[in-house]
Amino acid sequence: MKSVLMTALAGCLMIGPSLAFSQVKMTREQMMFYTSDWKGDRFPDGRPKIADDLLKRALDVSIEDVWDYLGEQGYKNQFESGWQALHIEKPFAGRALTAQYMPVRPDMAKAIAAEGKAEGRVSGNNSWPINELQVGDVYVADGFGKIVEGTLIGSNLGNGIAAHTHTGFVFNAGIRDQEENRQIPNFNGFYRGSDPSAWADMTLTAINAPIRIGRAIVLPGDLVLAKTDGVLFIPAILAEAAVSSAEFTNLKDSFNFELNQQGKNGAEFEGGWTKAKYDALSKWVDAHPERLKMPRNEFDALVAESTQPHNKR
């Protein structure tokens, strides 16, 4: 009897691996592989969970200041521009939940549909990632730039994204029902274009896999910062340091602008950051505590680091 059971088990493993292991949605083990340097909180599926307060702080920093920091760390492919938006003047930030789409190939689409059925998924597979979204997420999808019949959402799915995230989306693809999507509360989105056509001849191929959005590389859990000039995808492992660095730069700039306006900077319109000037910055922050978004001890540490002889911050 034991040998019969072992034979049957082996047969099940040989003929039915797709029923045991999802191919579209990345496993926790795969997520941990790509984000192994992340030491903070995670969602149950393994996606890095950046703190909520950091999402709020990110809204007050500039794309350029964060981009400069990322470049110093060797991350050169994190920004993409050229978007249309539901509300281009309203910035938003959140944790990336990624999805990848490809043109339809019948055998591949058949396998994906069978997997969805086995997992109890419903509706078109462009709705599957929406069901995975959490509050504070940004749905980031690579739709290979398709607009006509590349409309990943209409107003119904737009309402679904809004209900799950209270944030929005970034699509390298199109949308439909642009006017109705604009009317959804607490919702924004960046996309390549709008079209009245329905989504067709595309299929979802991956949820929470690494994807490419234009020239940017995005991992699940990245901090997505969408502003008027474009979208920055900040690696989760660098998010807190990148935002703090940008806040520090903003404080320096604000102080320096005042000095320039008062004619107290001489010809050092951009620089001249001696220890004495950093000391003056600290006193200026004491007088303007409302400008400090980071913890004070973090600010003091950045000042101390910047006054070291080897540092060119």
C-alpha positions in Angstrom: 0.0 0.0 0.0 2.8 2.4 0.9 4.4 1.9 -2.6 1.1 2.6 -4.3 0.6 5.9 -2.3 4.2 7.0 -3.2 3.6 6.2 -6.8 0.4 8.2 -6.9 2.0 11.2 -5.1 4.8 11.2 -7.6 2.4 11.1 -10.5 0.5 14.1 -9.1 3.7 16.1 -8.7 4.7 15.3 -12.3 1.4 16.1 -14.0 0.1 18.9 -11.8 2.8 21.3 -10.6 0.8 24.3 -11.8 -1.9 23.5 -9.3 0.6 23.6 -6.4 2.7 26.6 -7.4 1.4 29.8 -8.8 3.3 31.0 -11.9 1.7 34.4 -12.3 1.9 35.7 -8.8 5.4 35.8 -7.4 5.9 33.5 -4.4 7.2 34.7 -1.0 10.5 33.0 -1.7 10.9 34.8 -5.0 10.0 38.1 -3.3 12.6 37.5 -0.6 15.2 36.7 -3.3 14.7 40.1 -5.1 14.4 42.1 -1.9 16.8 40.2 0.4 18.5 43.4 1.6 15.2 44.7 3.1 15.2 44.3 6.9 12.0 46.0 7.8 8.3 44.9 7.9 6.8 42.9 5.1 3.3 42.0 3.9 2.3 38.4 4.3 3.3 37.7 0.7 6.8 39.0 1.4 6.5 42.5 -0.2 8.5 45.2 1.7 6.2 47.4 3.8 7.6 50.9 4.0 6.2 52.9 6.9 3.1 55.0 6.4 4.8 58.2 7.7 7.5 57.9 5.1 4.8 57.9 2.3 3.6 61.2 3.7 7.1 62.7 4.1 7.9 61.8 0.5 5.2 64.1 -0.9 7.2 67.2 0.4 10.5 66.4 -1.3 11.6 67.1 -4.9 12.2 64.5 -7.6 15.6 66.1 -8.2 16.8 65.9 -4.6 15.9 62.2 -4.3 17.2 61.4 -7.8 20.6 62.9 -6.8 20.8 60.7 -3.7 19.9 57.6 -5.7 22.5 58.3 -8.3 25.2 58.6 -5.6 24.2 55.1 -4.5 24.5 53.7 -8.0 20.8 53.7 -8.9 20.6 55.3 -12.3 17.4 53.8 -13.7 14.6 54.9 -11.4 12.9 57.8 -13.1 10.4 58.1 -16.0 8.7 61.1 -17.5 6.2 61.9 -20.3 3.0 61.0 -18.5 -0.7 62.0 -18.8 -2.5 62.0 -15.5 -5.9 62.2 -13.9 -4.7 65.1 -11.7 -1.2 66.1 -12.9 -1.0 68.9 -10.2 -1.6 66.5 -7.3 1.4 64.4 -6.2 0.9 61.0 -4.6 3.2 58.3 -3.1 2.8 54.7 -2.1 4.3 51.2 -2.1 4.6 49.6 -5.5 2.5 46.5 -6.4 3.8 45.5 -9.8 2.1 43.8 -12.8 3.4 42.8 -16.2 1.3 42.5 -19.3 2.2 41.1 -22.8 0.5 40.6 -26.1 -1.7 37.6 -26.3 -0.2 34.2 -27.3 -2.9 31.5 -27.3 -1.0 28.7 -25.5 0.3 31.0 -22.9 -3.0 32.7 -22.3 -4.7 29.3 -22.0 -2.2 28.2 -19.3 -2.7 31.5 -17.4 -6.5 31.2 -17.6 -6.3 27.6 -16.2 -4.2 28.8 -13.3 -6.7 31.6 -12.5 -9.5 29.1 -12.5 -7.6 26.8 -10.2 -7.0 29.7 -7.8 -10.6 30.8 -7.9 -9.9 34.1 -9.6 -12.7 35.8 -11.5 -13.2 38.3 -14.3 -10.5 39.3 -16.8 -6.9 38.9 -15.6 -6.4 42.7 -15.7 -8.5 42.7 -12.5 -6.3 40.1 -10.7 -3.7 42.6 -9.4 -6.4 44.9 -8.1 -7.5 42.2 -5.7 -4.0 42.1 -4.2 -3.8 45.8 -3.5 -3.5 47.2 0.1 -4.2 50.7 1.4 -1.2 52.9 0.6 -0.2 50.9 -2.5 0.4 52.2 -6.0 -0.6 49.8 -8.8 2.4 49.9 -11.2 1.9 48.0 -14.5 4.0 47.5 -17.6 1.6 47.3 -20.5 4.4 47.7 -23.1 3.1 51.2 -23.9 -0.1 50.1 -25.6 -2.9 52.6 -25.6 -5.5 51.6 -28.2 -7.0 48.4 -26.8 -4.3 48.7 -24.1 -6.7 50.3 -21.6 -5.9 48.4 -18.5 -8.8 50.0 -16.5 -12.1 51.8 -17.1 -14.1 53.5 -14.3 -15.2 50.2 -12.7 -11.7 49.0 -12.2 -10.6 52.5 -11.3 -13.1 52.5 -8.5 -11.7 49.1 -7.4 -8.1 50.5 -7.3 -9.3 53.5 -5.3 -11.2 51.4 -2.8 -8.2 49.1 -2.2 -5.4 51.7 -2.1 -6.8 55.3 -1.5 -3.9 56.2 -3.7 -3.7 55.4 -7.4 -1.7 53.8 -10.3 1.1 54.2 -12.8 0.6 52.5 -16.1 2.9 52.1 -19.0 -0.3 51.6 -21.0 -3.7 53.3 -21.5 -6.9 53.8 -19.7 -10.5 54.4 -20.7 -13.3 56.4 -18.9 -10.9 59.2 -18.2 -13.6 61.6 -17.3 -15.3 59.3 -14.8 -12.0 58.2 -13.3 -11.2 61.9 -12.5 -14.3 62.1 -10.4 -13.3 59.3 -8.0 -12.3 60.7 -4.6 -8.8 60.1 -3.2 -7.6 58.7 -6.5 -4.9 59.7 -9.0 -3.1 57.9 -11.8 -0.4 58.4 -14.4 -0.7 56.7 -17.8 0.5 57.0 -21.4 -2.8 58.0 -23.0 -6.6 57.4 -23.0 -8.8 55.8 -25.6 -12.4 54.7 -25.7 -11.5 51.2 -26.8 -11.8 48.2 -24.4 -8.8 46.2 -23.2 -8.1 43.5 -25.8 -5.3 41.1 -27.1 -3.3 41.5 -23.9 -2.7 39.2 -21.0 -1.4 39.5 -17.5 1.9 37.5 -17.1 3.2 38.4 -13.6 2.1 40.0 -10.3 4.8 41.4 -8.1 7.7 40.6 -10.4 10.5 43.0 -11.3 9.2 45.2 -14.2 10.5 47.9 -16.5 8.6 51.2 -16.8 10.2 53.1 -19.6 13.8 53.5 -18.5 13.0 52.7 -14.9 13.3 49.4 -13.1 10.7 48.7 -10.5 10.6 46.1 -7.7 7.6 45.3 -5.6 7.6 47.4 -2.4 9.5 50.3 -4.0 8.4 53.8 -2.8 6.6 55.3 -5.8 6.7 59.1 -5.9 4.6 60.6 -8.7 4.8 64.4 -9.2 4.1 66.8 -12.0 7.4 66.3 -13.7 7.4 62.5 -13.6 7.6 59.3 -11.5 10.5 58.2 -9.3 10.7 54.6 -8.1 12.8 54.5 -4.9 14.1 51.2 -3.8 12.6 50.2 -0.4 16.1 49.6 1.1 17.0 53.3 0.3 13.6 54.9 0.9 14.1 56.3 4.4 17.7 57.5 3.7 16.7 59.0 0.3 13.8 61.0 1.8 15.9 62.2 4.7 18.7 63.2 2.3 16.1 65.2 0.2 14.6 66.8 3.3 18.1 67.9 4.4 18.8 69.3 0.9 15.5 71.2 1.1 16.4 72.7 4.4 19.8 73.8 3.1 18.2 75.3 0.0 15.6 77.2 2.0 18.2 78.6 4.3 20.5 79.5 1.4 17.7 81.2 -0.5 17.1 83.5 2.5 20.8 84.3 2.6 20.8 85.1 -1.1 17.7 87.3 -0.9 19.3 89.2 2.0 22.6 89.6 0.2 24.5 87.7 3.0 26.0 85.0 0.8 28.5 87.1 -1.1 29.3 85.2 -4.4 28.5 81.8 -2.8 25.0 81.6 -4.2 25.0 77.8 -4.2 27.8 76.6 -1.9 30.1 77.9 0.8 29.0 75.2 3.2 31.6 75.6 5.9 31.2 74.4 9.5 30.2 77.9 10.5 27.4 77.9 7.8 26.2 74.5 9.0 26.1 75.9 12.6 24.0 78.8 11.3 21.7 76.3 9.5 21.2 74.5 12.8 20.2 77.8 14.6 17.9 78.6 11.7 16.2 75.2 12.1 15.8 76.0 15.8 14.0 79.1 14.8 11.8 77.3 12.3 11.0 73.9 13.9 7.9 73.5 11.6 10.3 73.0 8.6 11.9 69.9 10.1 10.1 66.7 9.0 12.7 64.2 10.1 13.6 63.5 13.8 16.0 66.2 15.2 18.6 63.6 16.0 18.6 62.5 12.4 19.1 66.1 11.3 22.0 66.6 13.7 23.6 63.4 12.4 23.4 64.7 8.9 25.0 68.0 9.9 27.8 66.2 11.7 28.4 63.9 8.6 28.4 66.9 6.3 31.1 68.8 8.3 33.5 65.9 8.1 36.5 66.8 5.9 35.9 63.9 3.4 32.2 64.7 2.9 31.2 66.8 -0.1 27.4 66.9 0.6 
